[in-house]
């Protein structure tokens, strides 16, 4: 999700360059890519031109191109751009939700219901992301049962899958364990490295059966609505670990690193990914 969550807090990058990043990630073997966000360009200037990005892609039939949408209007724009799936976000933190989308949690749940209803004729999958699932910088810890309750509400109104997000990097392996005890392993995790725990949290979740993780090439990103929020779990850092564990991902580490180098050029500053900086321990592709 580097083209969306990774770039949203950066200075705006031209649509053709963003499309080139999506294409590079597709060539690396990633099968789901959150390419764009259909949000107000006034609220998130870096995500302006989403339709232009989608139009410029060299689409591969093996890849699902996803878009984040905040409301029914965003969903309609995404449908017009022929996306393959939608992501919607609702925070378990009331204060964060208000700052992020200027709605209460109840209003956001209603918006998800409208989105799901709008895309139902196209059978477009909707993944609901529960942000601040491991705690909020405003309310502090949020009990896993409360997080799960919100997730169940989102499924009831039409979300087909759930992803739990460590939006501000408050998760630890113990807290990952506690949440998965309640929600089960058939979920996605969206991890940030604010406090240096993203990769170890992914490993803890992997041991408990989670197989779906949001990542960003280069490890860039971070919420513009939470001070100090660090970047996403780096795609190359996770692929590097999984390769060494013998987990077959179908993703080329070499090509992800090439995409990460492209990100570095786009944002004009070093990326936080450890593997991008140090290089892989084994510079040959896994057999």
C-alpha positions as CSV (number, residue, x, y, z in Angstrom):
1,X,0.0,0.0,0.0
2,X,3.0,2.3,-0.5
3,X,1.4,4.1,-3.4
4,X,-1.4,5.2,-1.1
5,X,-0.6,5.1,2.6
6,X,3.1,5.4,1.9
7,X,2.8,8.6,-0.2
8,X,-0.1,10.3,1.4
9,X,2.0,12.2,3.9
10,X,4.7,13.2,1.4
11,X,4.9,16.1,-1.0
12,X,2.6,15.4,-3.9
13,X,4.0,13.1,-6.6
14,X,2.8,13.2,-10.2
15,X,0.2,10.7,-11.2
16,X,2.4,9.1,-13.8
17,X,5.1,8.5,-11.3
18,X,2.7,7.0,-8.8
19,X,1.4,4.7,-11.6
20,X,5.0,3.7,-12.3
21,X,5.4,2.7,-8.7
22,X,2.2,0.6,-8.8
23,X,3.5,-1.1,-12.0
24,X,6.9,-1.8,-10.3
25,X,5.2,-3.5,-7.4
26,X,3.0,-5.5,-9.7
27,X,6.1,-6.7,-11.5
28,X,7.6,-7.7,-8.2
29,X,4.8,-10.3,-7.8
30,X,2.5,-8.5,-5.4
31,X,-1.1,-9.6,-6.1
32,X,-3.0,-6.8,-4.2
33,X,-1.9,-3.2,-4.4
34,X,-3.7,-0.3,-2.8
35,X,-3.0,2.1,-5.7
36,X,-5.0,5.2,-4.9
37,X,-7.3,7.0,-2.5
38,X,-10.4,8.8,-3.7
39,X,-10.5,11.5,-1.0
40,X,-10.8,15.2,-1.1
41,X,-7.6,16.7,-2.6
42,X,-8.0,19.6,-0.2
43,X,-7.7,17.2,2.8
44,X,-4.9,15.0,1.3
45,X,-3.2,16.9,-1.5
46,X,-0.8,14.0,-2.2
47,X,-3.7,11.7,-3.3
48,X,-5.1,14.1,-5.9
49,X,-5.4,12.6,-9.4
50,X,-6.5,9.1,-8.4
51,X,-8.4,8.6,-11.6
52,X,-5.3,9.6,-13.6
53,X,-3.2,7.1,-11.7
54,X,-5.7,4.3,-12.4
55,X,-5.9,5.2,-16.1
56,X,-2.1,5.2,-16.5
57,X,-1.5,1.7,-15.0
58,X,-0.3,-1.2,-17.1
59,X,-2.8,-3.6,-15.6
60,X,-1.9,-7.2,-15.0
61,X,-4.7,-9.7,-14.8
62,X,-3.1,-11.4,-11.8
63,X,-3.2,-8.2,-9.7
64,X,-6.1,-6.6,-7.8
65,X,-5.9,-2.9,-7.8
66,X,-7.5,-1.4,-4.7
67,X,-8.6,2.1,-3.6
68,X,-9.3,3.7,-0.2
69,X,-12.6,5.5,-0.1
70,X,-14.1,7.5,2.8
71,X,-17.8,7.7,1.6
72,X,-20.3,6.9,-1.1
73,X,-19.0,9.7,-3.4
74,X,-15.5,8.2,-3.2
75,X,-16.9,4.8,-3.9
76,X,-18.6,6.1,-7.1
77,X,-15.4,7.7,-8.3
78,X,-13.6,4.4,-7.6
79,X,-16.2,2.5,-9.6
80,X,-15.8,4.9,-12.5
81,X,-12.0,4.2,-12.4
82,X,-12.6,0.5,-12.5
83,X,-10.9,-0.6,-9.3
84,X,-10.9,-4.2,-8.2
85,X,-11.7,-3.6,-4.5
86,X,-12.3,-1.0,-1.9
87,X,-10.7,-0.2,1.5
88,X,-12.6,1.8,4.1
89,X,-11.3,2.9,7.5
90,X,-13.1,3.4,10.8
91,X,-11.1,4.1,14.0
92,X,-11.6,2.4,17.3
93,X,-10.6,5.7,18.8
94,X,-13.5,8.3,18.8
95,X,-11.1,11.3,18.8
96,X,-8.9,9.9,16.1
97,X,-11.9,9.1,13.9
98,X,-13.1,12.7,14.3
99,X,-9.7,14.1,13.3
100,X,-9.2,11.7,10.5
101,X,-12.6,11.8,8.7
102,X,-14.6,14.4,10.7
103,X,-17.2,11.8,11.7
104,X,-18.3,9.9,14.8
105,X,-17.7,6.2,14.8
106,X,-21.4,5.7,14.3
107,X,-21.4,8.0,11.3
108,X,-18.4,6.2,9.8
109,X,-20.2,2.8,10.2
110,X,-23.2,4.3,8.4
111,X,-20.9,5.5,5.6
112,X,-19.4,2.0,5.3
113,X,-23.0,0.6,4.9
114,X,-23.7,3.1,2.1
115,X,-20.4,2.2,0.4
116,X,-21.2,-1.5,0.6
117,X,-24.7,-1.0,-0.7
118,X,-23.4,1.1,-3.6
119,X,-20.8,-1.4,-4.8
120,X,-23.0,-4.5,-4.2
121,X,-24.2,-4.8,-7.8
122,X,-20.6,-5.0,-9.0
123,X,-19.8,-7.6,-6.2
124,X,-16.8,-5.4,-5.4
125,X,-15.0,-6.6,-2.2
126,X,-14.8,-4.1,0.7
127,X,-12.1,-4.5,3.3
128,X,-12.8,-2.5,6.5
129,X,-9.7,-1.3,8.4
130,X,-10.2,-0.8,12.1
131,X,-7.5,1.8,12.9
132,X,-6.0,2.4,16.3
133,X,-6.8,-1.2,17.0
134,X,-3.9,-1.5,19.5
135,X,-4.4,1.9,21.2
136,X,-4.9,5.5,20.6
137,X,-2.7,8.5,21.3
138,X,-5.8,10.2,22.7
139,X,-7.6,7.6,24.7
140,X,-4.7,5.2,25.4
141,X,-5.3,1.4,25.4
142,X,-8.5,0.1,23.8
143,X,-9.7,-3.3,24.9
144,X,-9.6,-6.0,22.3
145,X,-13.3,-6.8,22.9
146,X,-14.2,-3.2,22.0
147,X,-12.0,-3.4,18.9
148,X,-13.7,-6.7,17.9
149,X,-17.1,-5.3,18.5
150,X,-16.5,-2.5,16.0
151,X,-15.1,-5.1,13.5
152,X,-18.3,-7.2,13.9
153,X,-20.5,-4.1,13.3
154,X,-18.5,-3.4,10.1
155,X,-19.1,-6.9,8.8
156,X,-22.8,-6.7,9.6
157,X,-23.1,-3.6,7.4
158,X,-21.3,-5.1,4.4
159,X,-17.6,-5.3,4.9
160,X,-16.3,-8.6,3.5
161,X,-13.0,-8.7,5.4
162,X,-11.3,-7.0,8.3
163,X,-7.9,-5.5,8.8
164,X,-6.7,-4.3,12.2
165,X,-4.3,-1.3,12.1
166,X,-1.6,-0.3,14.5
167,X,-2.0,3.2,13.3
168,X,0.5,4.9,15.7
169,X,2.8,2.0,16.4
170,X,1.5,1.1,19.9
171,X,1.4,-2.7,19.3
172,X,3.7,-5.2,20.8
173,X,3.8,-9.0,20.3
174,X,1.8,-9.4,23.6
175,X,-0.9,-7.0,22.4
176,X,-1.0,-8.7,19.0
177,X,-1.5,-12.0,20.8
178,X,-4.3,-10.5,22.9
179,X,-6.2,-9.1,19.9
180,X,-5.9,-12.3,17.9
181,X,-7.2,-14.3,20.8
182,X,-10.4,-12.4,20.4
183,X,-10.7,-11.8,16.6
184,X,-9.0,-14.9,15.3
185,X,-6.3,-15.3,12.6
186,X,-8.5,-14.8,9.5
187,X,-7.8,-11.0,9.4
188,X,-5.3,-8.6,8.0
189,X,-2.8,-6.6,10.0
190,X,-1.6,-3.1,9.2
191,X,1.5,-2.4,11.2
192,X,3.5,0.8,11.7
193,X,7.1,1.0,12.9
194,X,6.8,4.0,15.1
195,X,8.4,2.3,18.1
196,X,10.4,-0.3,16.1
197,X,8.1,-3.2,16.6
198,X,6.4,-3.7,13.2
199,X,8.5,-6.6,12.0
200,X,8.4,-8.5,15.3
201,X,4.7,-7.9,15.5
202,X,4.3,-9.4,12.0
203,X,6.3,-12.4,13.1
204,X,4.2,-12.9,16.2
205,X,1.0,-12.7,14.1
206,X,2.5,-15.1,11.5
207,X,3.1,-17.7,14.2
208,X,-0.6,-17.4,15.1
209,X,-1.8,-18.0,11.5
210,X,-2.2,-14.5,10.1
211,X,-1.2,-14.5,6.4
212,X,-2.3,-11.0,5.2
213,X,-0.2,-7.9,6.0
214,X,-0.3,-4.4,4.7
215,X,3.2,-3.1,3.8
216,X,4.8,-0.2,2.0
217,X,7.9,-0.3,-0.2
218,X,10.7,1.5,1.6
219,X,8.7,1.6,4.9
220,X,7.4,5.1,4.2
221,X,4.1,6.4,5.4
222,X,2.4,7.4,8.6
223,X,-0.8,9.1,9.6
224,X,-0.9,12.9,9.1
225,X,-3.5,13.0,11.9
226,X,-1.3,11.5,14.6
227,X,1.8,13.3,15.7
228,X,4.9,11.1,15.6
229,X,3.3,8.2,13.7
230,X,6.1,6.2,12.0
231,X,6.1,4.6,8.6
232,X,4.5,1.3,7.5
233,X,6.1,-2.1,7.8
234,X,8.5,-2.2,4.9
235,X,7.5,-4.6,2.1
236,X,11.2,-5.6,1.6
237,X,11.8,-6.2,5.3
238,X,8.9,-8.6,5.5
239,X,9.7,-10.4,2.3
240,X,13.3,-10.7,3.4
241,X,12.2,-12.4,6.7
242,X,9.7,-14.7,5.0
243,X,12.2,-15.8,2.4
244,X,14.6,-16.8,5.2
245,X,11.7,-18.7,6.9
246,X,11.0,-20.6,3.7
247,X,7.5,-19.0,3.3
248,X,6.7,-18.9,-0.4
249,X,5.2,-15.5,-1.2
250,X,5.7,-15.3,-5.0
251,X,7.3,-11.9,-4.4
252,X,10.7,-11.0,-5.8
253,X,12.8,-9.3,-3.1
254,X,15.1,-7.9,-5.8
255,X,12.2,-6.3,-7.6
256,X,10.7,-4.9,-4.4
257,X,14.1,-3.3,-3.6
258,X,14.0,-1.8,-7.1
259,X,10.6,-0.4,-6.3
260,X,11.9,0.9,-3.0
261,X,14.7,2.7,-4.8
262,X,12.0,4.3,-7.0
263,X,10.3,5.5,-3.9
264,X,13.5,7.1,-2.6
265,X,13.7,9.1,-5.8
266,X,10.1,10.1,-5.6
267,X,10.2,11.4,-2.0
268,X,13.7,12.8,-2.3
269,X,14.9,11.5,1.1
270,X,16.1,8.2,2.5
271,X,13.5,5.6,3.3
272,X,13.4,3.9,6.7
273,X,13.5,0.3,5.5
274,X,16.4,-1.6,7.1
275,X,16.8,-4.0,4.2
276,X,16.8,-1.1,1.7
277,X,19.7,0.4,3.6
278,X,21.7,-2.6,4.5
279,X,20.8,-4.9,1.7
280,X,19.6,-8.5,2.0
281,X,21.7,-11.0,3.9
282,X,21.6,-13.3,0.9
283,X,21.8,-11.3,-2.3
284,X,20.6,-14.1,-4.5
285,X,16.9,-14.8,-5.2
286,X,15.4,-17.6,-3.2
287,X,15.2,-20.9,-5.1
